[in-house]
């Protein structure tokens, strides 16, 4: 019978708890053994330059209103070899892709009117397996995170713009160098043709002189 005395009751409860926590040394084998499965995300060759929690919306042109695409982690991933940067966002629980597009030099992010925690932008998105021109709005938990996102995207877009300009400049320099080499080669070939022609004329004149001497005739004047 349990004691009604508070002190005795506490002792009995403590003893019961100790008995429940006592390690019997028995080992229980799992009913089902799960094997570790490697998951490929497609991000193995990329480094995250930004990773923030946010909620993403897509503008529905037909309904003329914003639709929520999911809440999760938005990342800016830079490829280790090409240096290209893409924006990827997945839902926190299902890991379903909400947004997936390159950060192009022409991309511009603007603060959403009336909300300093949100910003909007246009992009050719591939989240649904095909390229679609989408207008996105993303909302962060703080103003600081929103500013960080906007500044980082603009910085990446600017770096991609400079990279493209350098590639265009290098390509133009290569074409000019190629044209210059071809022009020099053409001039060299033209200069080599002149002596050959002159030499041919001299050979013809010598042949005429030799023929005239054999016939006992006067050499034909070259003038």
C-alpha positions, 0 to 999 in steps of 0.5 A: 500500500502506498504511503500517504506521507509526502516524505515517504511517497517521494522516497517510493517514487524515487525508488521506482524511478531508479528501478525503471532507469536500471540498465539490465544489459539486454540488447534489442536488435532493430526489426528493420535494418536501414542501409545508408543511401547516398543522395545526389543533389546536383550541388556537389560541384558548387560552393554556396556563397549565400544561404538564408532562410526565406519564403518565396512567392511567384506572380501568377499572371493569369490570376494577377496575384502572388502565389506562395511557392514554399519556405526554406533555404535560398542559396547562391551556388558558384560552380567550381570550374565555370564560375557561373552562379545560380540561385536555388531554393528548396522547401525546408521539409520536402526539399522540393525545388522552388527556384532554379536559375542562373544569376545573369549580368542583366538580373536586377533585384529591387525592394518590394514596395511597402515591405523592406523585408521583401524584394522582387526580380525577373528570371528565366527559371527552370524549377519545373523542368522547363524554362519559364519567364517568372517574376519572384518575390522573396521575404526574409525574417529581417531587413538585414537578411533582405539587404544582404541578399540584394547586395550579394545578387547585385555583386554576382551580376556585376562580376558576371557582367565584367567576366563577359566583357573580358571574354568579349575583349579577349575574343575581339583581340584574338580576331584582330590578331588573326586579321593582322597575321593574315594581312602580314602573310598576304603582304609577304606573299605579294613581295615574294612574287615580284622578284620571281617575275623579274627573274623570269623576264631576265631568264627569257632575255638571256635565252634570246641572246644565246639563240641569237649568238648561235644564229650569228645574229645580233643580240636583241636589245632589251630596250 
